[in-house]
Amino acid sequence: MDLKKVFAAILLAAPLCAGAQVAWGSRDRVTPPFPPTMRAEPRVEKLVREKAKFLQVLYMGTRLSDPSEYTIRARTSMLLTLATCLKFTYCEEPEATRDTYLRLLDELVAAHYTGGGATASGKPWGHEWQSSYWTWQAMFSAWLMWGELNPELRRAVLAMAIDEADRFLDLPAPYSRFYDTKAEENAWNSNLLVLLGEILESHPHHERWRERGFEYMISAFATPADSASQRVVEGKPLSAWLRGANVHPDFTLENHGFVHPDYMACIGLNLENALVYRLLARRVPEAVTFNAGKMYEVLKFFTAADGGLFYPGSTDWSLHRLELTWATAVQMDRLTRDPQAGALGELALETMERMCARYGDGRMFASYEFPTYKTIEAVTSAGLDVGLMFARMWMPTEGAEPLDTVWWKLEGARVFEDGRLFVARTPRAISSFSWGTRLMGVTAPFAKDAIVWPANHGYFGLGVPIARGALVPGRLGIGSKVFEDAVRRDETTVQTAIHGTENGAMFVTLRARQAARSKVVSFTALPSGKSVYMERVDGDTAQVLGGVIALLEEPEWIYGRASRSIVREGNRWVNVDDRMGYAMSENGVVDLVSDLRSRLIVLNKSPHSGSIAVIVTLPGASAAETRQFASRTFRLKVREEGIAAVELDGLLVVTNTTPNPLVAHVERGSTILDVSVNGLSTRVVR
């Protein structure tokens, strides 16, 4: 960058530090931001600059076509990115960027209900389910750029923001713990209330905005225990703030019908409010960080080896939400001083940089990586903006733990009773099983190339066939729509689920009705990282696809492969990439099904009715090691019907698929082992 551009950038940044208040109308005064001394963050600044250039090219000459989320949120996210580029980096071509910003902001406020205009569709925008958040992005960016706005534009921006904030004056925070949390909605609705409550102190609604902002922040991630607590937060007991809960007692939350880690990361929306207090040199209220640390403890346990998220109940957005995990880690590192967040943030940043380097023009995602959100590049730029502001205005945590230490401390197994799932982490693998609204298991190598992806009905399989047809992308862009349709058509009801921990292993046994058939399955995650899956299906099994493993075959993912190498020997064992082994016993046919950017391995197709199939997963095993394991007697004979036993790593895994408690007589060579097992349950004994 030449000296002329540097000088111009400094001039544009100067108004951010101005000390005078700016009057609007006869009553309201906007308190301007007073940024602290900022530290350099060249890697992130570079990403924001590249994103700002990309978005300007992408949306050059476009108009606000309609009042939809895709249109308006893309525009407000872009405004936030341009303002962040101008005020927190040495933005390239600052004069042109500023002019673009002002033109886009002017068009946005004119098309709002308060602006008297409309989008190209003839309809104005605003008063929508998420429009307060879009307004916050625009208003916060305008606050950063206040010195660049003429009086007319200032009045229009404030009119828009006040109109959207006033919608919440008499609207208490909503609640829902099951299926559709209100956590992220309350968090993003707090943003505009907090901003106006702090910078418009002479406005008659100032105190009511602040009070409602506190309520929405505190309610966002509240648990049932919080709603009855007398602990005082922001001057009142929690029981006075709260009328319900949005988060389970185990600090998982449900959205879109399942435990959804992406929405657990929405603690970052609450944390965004700290930016306002920091820029005003004021204390950050406790409401901003309420329960964030407890939510983040779970998120850390759900962190994948590449710095993204591990999805024990699958996901319906993208497998690669690195901008989300990075921004959340930076916020937790800089604001709450979490000693592990810095290393996890650095890991996510490295992956995110590599994602962006694939194209070199500011894009982050491959075209298929986020197919259900057409303006995702603009929307995710906001995560970069927020993360950069946190990184520049707060110092990193002193004494932060190195990544190896973080991984070591995260090892172990945890059951989430309310989320109805467990996750087991070892140095070699990460395993999970979910028995809530989604029935699925995962065992993946703990490596940046995880080989498998968390497909809904993984291991548990399908009771209906996968239709043949064109491989149109499903919601994730990984599996096809025909696979998703098969999962949707698979009518399964869980009747019982019994989980436990014994000798360092975690297990669950469940009985279900799948497509009018009786099915009993068990999944056991061992301390070594290996897992044991057993299933028994009774009835007509011709259409049953049991033991389904979904391989990830992504052509453009930085750590992945476009095609997996699969070696197999009949129906006895399968190995993938010389790194992932499966050994089977008494199973049906092994089949391979090509599916878009995935390949499905069906390890128990058309199982023998009433027989118990066993699948042992060997993460990290070569083809030779898988063959050797399968050649020995890993499944032991049991004298009682309806019980199966596997010997592995010095442990005996015994599952009882009958409803009756039994003493299983397990034959190990010439020795008979007596193992008491409850009905529809599992034991892990030495």
Secondary structure by P-SEA (a helix, b strand, c coil): ccaaaaaaaaaaaccccccbbbbccccccccccccccccccaaaaaaaaaaaaaaaaaaccccccccccccaaaaaaaaaaaaaaaccccccaaaaaaaaaaaaaaaaaaacccccccccccccccccccaaaaaaaaaaaaaaacccccaaaaaaaaaaaaaaaaccccccbbbbcccccaaaaaaaaaaaaaaaacccccccaaaaaaaaaaaaaaacccccccccccccccccccccccccccccccccccccccccccccccccccccaaaaaaaaccccccccccaaaaaaaaaaaacccccbbbbcccccccccaaaaaaaaaaaaaccccccaaaaaaaaaaaaaaaaaaccccccccccccccccccccccaaaaaaaaaaaaaacccccccccaaaaaaaacbbbbcccccbbbbbccccccccccccccbbbbbccccccccccccccccccccccccccccccccccccaaaaaaaaabbbbbcbbbbbccccccccccccccccbbbbbbbbbccccbbbbbbbbcccccccccbbbbbbbcccccccccbbbbbbcccccccccccbbbbbccccbbbbbbcccbbbbbccccccccbbbbbbbbccccaaaaaaaaacccbbbbccccbbbbbcccbbbbbbccccccccccccccbbbbbbbccccccccc
